[in-house]
């Protein structure tokens, strides 16, 4: 994925969600994107995982389709989400 577009979209996501949720790119490949999510309510909110879908909707608004492949809880306040980039 184009790194400039990725940075722009992650910045936009964070401007809308921070401090409740913050996204950070861990890995960016042609067909895969790995993002770390953290935030002030990551370990307390029952719907925190909706942020993972919200990021994919933001990308879809920019003609990039992401499908969640895997979600791992790294710590109480951090999640790692692996997305498949669909062409």
DSSP file (Angstrom, degrees, kcal/mol; ACC not computed):
  #  RESIDUE AA STRUCTURE BP1 BP2  ACC     N-H-->O    O-->H-N    N-H-->O    O-->H-N    TCO  KAPPA ALPHA  PHI   PSI    X-CA   Y-CA   Z-CA
    1    1 A X              0   0    0      0, 0.0     2,-0.2     0, 0.0    30,-0.1   0.000 360.0 360.0 360.0 143.1    0.0    0.0    0.0
    2    2 A X     >  -     0   0    0      1,-0.2     4,-2.3    28,-0.1     5,-0.1  -0.401 360.0-145.5 -58.7 122.8    1.2    3.5   -0.8
    3    3 A X  H  > S+     0   0    0      1,-0.2     4,-2.5     2,-0.2     5,-0.2   0.812  95.4  55.4 -67.6 -30.5    2.8    4.7    2.5
    4    4 A X  H  > S+     0   0    0      2,-0.2     4,-2.1     1,-0.2    -1,-0.2   0.914 110.5  44.9 -67.9 -41.8    1.7    8.4    2.0
    5    5 A X  H  > S+     0   0    0      2,-0.2     4,-2.5     1,-0.2     5,-0.2   0.922 113.2  51.9 -65.4 -43.6   -1.9    7.3    1.7
    6    6 A X  H  X S+     0   0    0     -4,-2.3     4,-2.6     1,-0.2     5,-0.2   0.939 110.3  47.4 -58.4 -49.6   -1.5    5.0    4.7
    7    7 A X  H  X S+     0   0    0     -4,-2.5     4,-2.5     1,-0.2    -1,-0.2   0.910 111.9  51.1 -58.7 -43.5    0.0    7.8    6.8
    8    8 A X  H  X S+     0   0    0     -4,-2.1     4,-2.1     1,-0.2    -1,-0.2   0.918 113.0  44.3 -61.1 -45.2   -2.8   10.2    5.8
    9    9 A X  H  X S+     0   0    0     -4,-2.5     4,-2.6     2,-0.2    -2,-0.2   0.875 113.2  49.7 -71.8 -37.6   -5.6    7.8    6.7
   10   10 A X  H  X S+     0   0    0     -4,-2.6     4,-2.7    -5,-0.2    13,-0.3   0.915 111.6  50.1 -65.7 -41.9   -4.0    6.7   10.0
   11   11 A X  H  X S+     0   0    0     -4,-2.5     4,-2.2    -5,-0.2    -2,-0.2   0.916 111.5  48.6 -60.2 -43.2   -3.6   10.4   10.9
   12   12 A X  H  X S+     0   0    0     -4,-2.1     4,-1.4     2,-0.2    -2,-0.2   0.932 111.2  49.8 -63.5 -46.0   -7.2   11.0   10.0
   13   13 A X  H >X S+     0   0    0     -4,-2.6     4,-1.7     1,-0.2     3,-0.6   0.939 112.4  47.7 -56.2 -48.8   -8.4    8.0   12.1
   14   14 A X  H 3X S+     0   0    0     -4,-2.7     4,-2.5     1,-0.2    -1,-0.2   0.848 106.4  56.9 -64.8 -34.5   -6.4    9.2   15.1
   15   15 A X  H 3< S+     0   0    0     -4,-2.2    -1,-0.2     1,-0.2    -2,-0.2   0.809 114.1  40.3 -66.2 -27.3   -7.7   12.7   14.8
   16   16 A X  H << S+     0   0    0     -4,-1.4    -2,-0.2    -3,-0.6    -1,-0.2   0.741 127.3  29.9 -89.2 -25.8  -11.2   11.4   15.1
   17   17 A X  H >X S+     0   0    0     -4,-1.7     4,-1.6    -5,-0.2     3,-0.9   0.697  85.1 140.4-111.4 -24.6  -10.6    8.7   17.7
   18   18 A X  T 3<  +     0   0    0     -4,-2.5     4,-0.1     1,-0.3    21,-0.1  -0.435  66.8  18.8 -69.8 138.6   -7.8    9.8   20.0
   19   19 A X  T 34 S+     0   0    0     -2,-0.1    21,-2.7    19,-0.0    -1,-0.3  -0.994 127.4  51.7 -92.4  -4.2   -7.5    9.5   23.1
   20   20 A X  T <4 S+     0   0    0     -3,-0.9    21,-1.1     1,-0.2     2,-0.3   0.907 129.2   5.1 -58.8 -41.1  -10.2    6.8   23.2
   21   21 A X     <  -     0   0    0     -4,-1.6     2,-0.4    18,-0.2    18,-0.3  -0.998  63.8-170.9-147.6 140.6   -8.4    4.9   20.4
   22   22 A X  E     -A   38   0A   0     16,-3.5    16,-2.3    -2,-0.3     2,-0.4  -1.000  10.4-152.8-133.4 134.1   -5.1    5.3   18.6
   23   23 A X  E     -A   37   0A   0     -2,-0.4     2,-0.4   -13,-0.3    14,-0.2  -0.855  11.5-176.8-106.5 141.5   -3.9    3.3   15.6
   24   24 A X  E     -A   36   0A   0     12,-2.0    12,-3.2    -2,-0.4     2,-0.3  -0.989  27.4-122.1-139.0 127.2   -0.2    2.7   14.7
   25   25 A X  E     +A   35   0A   0     -2,-0.4    10,-0.2    10,-0.2     3,-0.1  -0.517  30.8 171.6 -70.9 128.7    1.0    0.9   11.7
   26   26 A X  E     +     0   0A   0      8,-3.3     2,-0.3     1,-0.4     9,-0.2   0.772  69.7   7.4-101.7 -42.5    3.2   -2.1   12.5
   27   27 A X  E     -A   34   0A   0      7,-1.8     7,-2.8     2,-0.0     2,-0.5  -0.993  57.3-170.0-147.2 135.4    3.6   -3.6    9.0
   28   28 A X  E     +A   33   0A   0     -2,-0.3     2,-0.2     5,-0.2     5,-0.2  -0.951  21.1 157.3-129.6 110.3    2.6   -2.4    5.6
   29   29 A X        -     0   0    0      3,-3.1     3,-0.1    -2,-0.5    -2,-0.0  -0.697  55.7 -94.2-122.3 176.9    2.9   -4.9    2.7
   30   30 A X  S    S+     0   0    0     -2,-0.2   -28,-0.1     1,-0.2     3,-0.1   0.882 122.6  15.4 -60.1 -40.4    1.3   -5.1   -0.7
   31   31 A X  S    S+     0   0    0      1,-0.1    54,-2.0   -30,-0.1     2,-0.3   0.297 123.5  56.9-120.1   9.2   -1.5   -7.4    0.4
   32   32 A X  E     - B   0  84A   0     52,-0.2    -3,-3.1    -3,-0.1     2,-0.4  -1.000  50.0-172.3-146.4 142.9   -1.3   -7.1    4.2
   33   33 A X  E     -AB  28  83A   0     50,-2.2    50,-3.5    -2,-0.3     2,-0.5  -0.998   6.8-164.7-134.6 129.4   -1.6   -4.4    6.8
   34   34 A X  E     -AB  27  82A   0     -7,-2.8    -8,-3.3    -2,-0.4    -7,-1.8  -0.972  12.5-176.6-118.2 127.4   -0.9   -4.9   10.5
   35   35 A X  E     -AB  25  81A   0     46,-2.6    46,-3.0    -2,-0.5     2,-0.5  -0.960  19.6-143.3-127.5 137.8   -2.1   -2.2   12.9
   36   36 A X  E     -AB  24  80A   0    -12,-3.2   -12,-2.0    -2,-0.4     2,-0.5  -0.875  18.0-161.6 -97.7 130.1   -1.7   -1.8   16.7
   37   37 A X  E     +AB  23  79A   0     42,-3.0    42,-2.5    -2,-0.5     2,-0.3  -0.943  20.7 153.2-112.8 132.3   -4.7   -0.2   18.5
   38   38 A X  E     +AB  22  78A   0    -16,-2.3   -16,-3.5    -2,-0.5     2,-0.3  -0.885   7.0 139.4-143.0 174.5   -4.4    1.3   21.9
   39   39 A X    >   -     0   0    0     38,-0.7     3,-1.0    -2,-0.3     4,-0.3  -0.933  61.1 -69.9 162.3 176.0   -6.2    3.9   23.9
   40   40 A X  T 3  S+     0   0    0    -21,-2.7   -20,-0.2    -2,-0.3   -19,-0.1   0.723 128.0  30.3 -66.8 -23.0   -7.7    5.2   27.1
   41   41 A X  T >> S+     0   0    0    -21,-1.1     4,-2.6   -22,-0.2     3,-1.2   0.198  81.4 115.6-120.8  16.3  -10.6    2.7   27.1
   42   42 A X  T <4 S+     0   0    0     -3,-1.0     6,-0.1     1,-0.3    -2,-0.1   0.850  86.1  37.1 -57.5 -37.0   -9.0   -0.3   25.3
   43   43 A X  T 34 S+     0   0    0     -4,-0.3    -1,-0.3     1,-0.1    34,-0.1   0.491 124.0  40.8 -95.0  -1.3   -9.2   -2.6   28.3
   44   44 A X  T <4 S+     0   0    0     -3,-1.2     2,-0.3    33,-0.0    -2,-0.2   0.674  88.6  91.3-117.1 -25.2  -12.5   -1.3   29.6
   45   45 A X    ><  -     0   0    0     -4,-2.6     3,-0.9     1,-0.1     4,-0.2  -0.596  56.2-154.5 -85.4 131.3  -14.8   -0.8   26.6
   46   46 A X  T 3  S+     0   0    0     -2,-0.3     3,-0.2     1,-0.2    -1,-0.1   0.709  98.0  42.3 -72.7 -18.6  -17.1   -3.6   25.5
   47   47 A X  T >  S+     0   0    0      1,-0.1     3,-1.9     2,-0.1     4,-0.3   0.089  73.2 118.3-115.4  21.7  -17.2   -2.2   21.9
   48   48 A X  T X   +     0   0    0     -3,-0.9     3,-1.8     1,-0.3     4,-0.3   0.831  68.0  67.2 -59.0 -31.8  -13.5   -1.3   21.5
   49   49 A X  T >> S+     0   0    0      1,-0.3     3,-1.0    -3,-0.2     4,-0.9   0.670  81.2  76.9 -65.5 -15.7  -13.3   -3.7   18.6
   50   50 A X  H <> S+     0   0    0     -3,-1.9     4,-2.4     1,-0.3    -1,-0.3   0.779  83.2  66.5 -64.3 -24.4  -15.6   -1.6   16.6
   51   51 A X  H <> S+     0   0    0     -3,-1.8     4,-2.0    -4,-0.3    -1,-0.3   0.838  93.3  59.4 -63.2 -31.9  -12.6    0.7   16.0
   52   52 A X  H <> S+     0   0    0     -3,-1.0     4,-1.2    -4,-0.3    -1,-0.2   0.906 110.0  41.7 -63.9 -41.1  -11.0   -2.0   14.0
   53   53 A X  H  X S+     0   0    0     -4,-0.9     4,-2.2     2,-0.2    -2,-0.2   0.869 108.9  59.7 -71.7 -37.7  -14.0   -2.0   11.6
   54   54 A X  H  X S+     0   0    0     -4,-2.4     4,-2.2     1,-0.2    -2,-0.2   0.883 103.0  52.6 -58.9 -38.2  -14.1    1.8   11.6
   55   55 A X  H  X S+     0   0    0     -4,-2.0     4,-2.1     1,-0.2    -1,-0.2   0.922 108.5  49.6 -63.8 -42.2  -10.6    1.9   10.3
   56   56 A X  H  X S+     0   0    0     -4,-1.2     4,-2.3     1,-0.2    10,-0.3   0.866 109.5  52.2 -66.0 -33.8  -11.5   -0.4    7.4
   57   57 A X  H  X S+     0   0    0     -4,-2.2     4,-2.1     2,-0.2    -1,-0.2   0.899 107.3  52.5 -66.1 -40.0  -14.5    1.8    6.6
   58   58 A X  H  < S+     0   0    0     -4,-2.2     4,-0.4     1,-0.2    -2,-0.2   0.910 111.7  46.0 -61.1 -42.4  -12.3    4.8    6.4
   59   59 A X  H ><>S+     0   0    0     -4,-2.1     5,-2.0     1,-0.2     3,-1.4   0.901 109.2  55.0 -66.6 -40.7  -10.0    3.0    4.0
   60   60 A X  H ><5S+     0   0    0     -4,-2.3     3,-2.0     1,-0.3    -2,-0.2   0.866  99.6  60.6 -61.7 -35.9  -13.0    1.8    2.0
   61   61 A X  T 3<5S+     0   0    0     -4,-2.1    -1,-0.3     1,-0.3    -2,-0.2   0.709 106.8  48.6 -61.4 -18.7  -14.1    5.5    1.6
   62   62 A X  T < 5S-     0   0    0     -3,-1.4    -1,-0.3    -4,-0.4    -2,-0.2  -0.012 127.4-100.2-111.3  26.3  -10.7    5.9   -0.1
   63   63 A X  T < 5S+     0   0    0     -3,-2.0     2,-0.5     1,-0.2    -3,-0.2   0.769  86.4 121.5  62.6  31.7  -11.2    2.9   -2.4
   64   64 A X      < -     0   0    0     -5,-2.0     2,-0.6    -8,-0.1    -2,-0.2  -0.985  50.7-150.9-123.6 119.9   -9.0    0.6   -0.4
   65   65 A X  E     -C   86   0A   0     21,-0.8    21,-2.9    -2,-0.5     2,-0.4  -0.803  15.1-177.1 -98.0 124.2  -10.7   -2.6    0.8
   66   66 A X  E     -C   85   0A   0     -2,-0.6     2,-0.4   -10,-0.3    19,-0.2  -0.955   8.0-166.1-118.6 136.4   -9.5   -4.2    4.0
   67   67 A X  E     -C   84   0A   0     17,-2.3    17,-3.2    -2,-0.4     2,-0.4  -0.985  26.9-120.0-119.5 132.4  -10.7   -7.4    5.6
   68   68 A X  E     +C   83   0A   0     -2,-0.4    15,-0.2    15,-0.2     3,-0.1  -0.559  34.8 170.7 -70.4 126.0   -9.9   -8.3    9.2
   69   69 A X  E     +     0   0A   0     13,-3.4     2,-0.3    -2,-0.4    14,-0.2   0.737  62.9   5.0-102.9 -34.8   -8.0  -11.6    9.2
   70   70 A X  E     -C   82   0A   0     12,-1.5    12,-2.8     2,-0.0     2,-0.4  -0.993  51.5-162.8-156.7 142.2   -6.8  -11.8   12.8
   71   71 A X  E     +C   81   0A   0     -2,-0.3     2,-0.4    10,-0.2    10,-0.2  -0.997  15.2 179.6-128.0 127.0   -7.2   -9.9   16.1
   72   72 A X  E     -C   80   0A   0      8,-2.7     8,-3.2    -2,-0.4     2,-0.7  -0.988  26.7-133.6-127.8 137.5   -4.7  -10.5   19.0
   73   73 A X  E     -C   79   0A   0     -2,-0.4     6,-0.3     6,-0.2     3,-0.1  -0.812  22.8-179.3 -87.4 117.1   -4.7   -8.9   22.4
   74   74 A X  E     -     0   0A   0      4,-1.9     2,-0.3    -2,-0.7     5,-0.2   0.912  67.3 -17.0 -83.4 -46.7   -1.1   -7.8   23.0
   75   75 A X  E >  S-C   78   0A   0      3,-1.4     3,-1.3     0, 0.0    -1,-0.3  -0.820  85.4 -80.4-143.4-179.7   -1.6   -6.4   26.5
   76   76 A X  T 3  S+     0   0    0     -2,-0.3    -2,-0.0     1,-0.3     3,-0.0   0.853 132.5  32.5 -56.4 -33.6   -4.6   -5.2   28.5
   77   77 A X  T 3  S+     0   0    0    -34,-0.1   -38,-0.7   -35,-0.1     2,-0.4   0.178 112.4  69.2-113.1  18.0   -4.5   -1.9   26.6
   78   78 A X  E <   -BC  38  75A   0     -3,-1.3    -4,-1.9   -40,-0.2    -3,-1.4  -0.999  49.6-174.7-141.9 139.4   -3.2   -3.0   23.1
   79   79 A X  E     -BC  37  73A   0    -42,-2.5   -42,-3.0    -2,-0.4     2,-0.5  -0.968  14.7-147.9-126.9 145.5   -4.6   -5.0   20.2
   80   80 A X  E     -BC  36  72A   0     -8,-3.2    -8,-2.7    -2,-0.4     2,-0.5  -0.970  17.4-168.4-112.4 125.2   -2.8   -6.1   17.0
   81   81 A X  E     -BC  35  71A   0    -46,-3.0   -46,-2.6    -2,-0.5     2,-0.6  -0.961   8.5-155.3-120.3 127.7   -5.1   -6.4   14.0
   82   82 A X  E     -BC  34  70A   0    -12,-2.8   -13,-3.4    -2,-0.5   -12,-1.5  -0.895  14.2-167.9-103.2 123.0   -4.0   -8.0   10.8
   83   83 A X  E     -BC  33  68A   0    -50,-3.5   -50,-2.2    -2,-0.6     2,-0.5  -0.864  16.2-139.9-109.9 143.4   -5.9   -6.9    7.7
   84   84 A X  E     -BC  32  67A   0    -17,-3.2   -17,-2.3    -2,-0.4     2,-0.6  -0.895  20.4-136.6 -96.2 129.7   -5.9   -8.4    4.2
   85   85 A X  E     - C   0  66A   0    -54,-2.0     2,-0.4    -2,-0.5   -19,-0.2  -0.794  18.3-152.1 -90.5 119.6   -5.8   -5.8    1.5
   86   86 A X  E       C   0  65A   0    -21,-2.9   -21,-0.8    -2,-0.6   -54,-0.0  -0.737 360.0 360.0 -94.2 138.8   -8.2   -6.7   -1.3
   87   87 A X              0   0    0     -2,-0.4    -1,-0.1   -23,-0.1    -2,-0.0   0.423 360.0 360.0 -93.6 360.0   -7.6   -5.6   -4.8
